[in-house]
Amino acid sequence: MGPGQNSAVRVEWIAAVSLAAGAAAVGYLAYKKFLSKDKCCKAMVNLHIQKDNPKVVHAFDMEDLGDKAVYCRCWRSKKFPLCDGSHTKHNEETGDNVGPLIIKRKEA
């Protein structure tokens, strides 16, 4: 093996290692972006409602609802759990399409 061939092999190894390192970096970043389930990286939906509770739960008796009840599903309502229309601003700002949960009695 001559002096020129040794240099060519070294250049090929450097190129191969650089390509492998780049592919590994791209793969790692893609994994973190699309497949990682880390809680720290996910956006919270509930920003301020009952943050001292481990889980926000509301229960209502059907008899107490009256003819119609409108409940918030965007977590932005100032009257939570009732809807105050805050989802309209939220949808405009984020491009989301969330709306309220409407419960009403069947008309006889």
N, C-alpha and C positions, 0 to 999 in steps of 0.2 A: 504494500500500500504506500503510495507516494505522499509527499507533503500536501499536495493539492486535494487529494481525496479525503484526508483526515479533516481538513477545513470544511469541505463540502458536507461531510457526515455531521459535523458539529452544527452547521447552519440548518440542516434538515431537522436535527433534534430540537434545536431552539424553536424552529417554526412549529414543529409538532406539539411541543410543550405549551407554547403560546396559544395555539389553536385550542388545545384541550382545556387550558385554564379559562379562556374566554367562553367556551361552550359551557363549562361548569358554572361560571359566574352567571351567565344568562339563564341557565336551568335553575339555579338557586333563586334568582330574583323572580322568575316566573312561578316557582313553587310558593314563595312567600306571598306573592300577589294573589294567586288564584286558589291555592289549595290549603294554605295554612289556616288553622282554626284558632289562632291566638285571640283571646278576648281583648287584650290591650289594644289591638289594631282595629277593632270593629267600632263603628259609630253607635252611640247609644241613642235609642229612640226616646226614652223617657228622660228628659233633661232636668225636671224639677218637681215632679209630683210624688209625694210620699217617699222621698229618698231614704228615710230612716227605716222603712220596712223592707224585708227581704223580697217580698212579692206584693204587687198592688192588685188587690182583688176587691170587686164590688158585687154585691148580690142584691137583687130586688125581687119582691113578691109580685107576681103578675097582676094581682088584684090592686096593687098600689100604683100601677103605671098609668092608669087612666086610659084614654083612647089612643094616645100616641106618645112615644118617648124617643128622643134622638140622642144617641151616645157618640162620644168622641172616639175616633180611632187613630188620630194623628198625634196625640199626646201634647198638643199645643194649646188646648182650650183653657181659658181662665176659669171656667165653670166645671172642670173635669169632675166626674165622668160624663157630664152632659156636654153636648156640642155647642160651641158658640160661633161656629163658622171660621175658626182659625185655620182650618185645612185649606181654605181658598188661598190665603197668603203663602202658606207652606208649599202648596202645589205650584204657585207662580214662581217662587224662589228656587225650587229644587227640580221642577219638571215631573214631580210625582203625580199620582192620580188618586190619592186616598180621599175617602169621603166618610160620612158618618154611618153608624148603624142605626137604622130606623125600625122601631118595633111599633106595630099598630094592630088594633083589633080588626078582625074581618068585619066587613059591612054585611049586615044580614039582609 
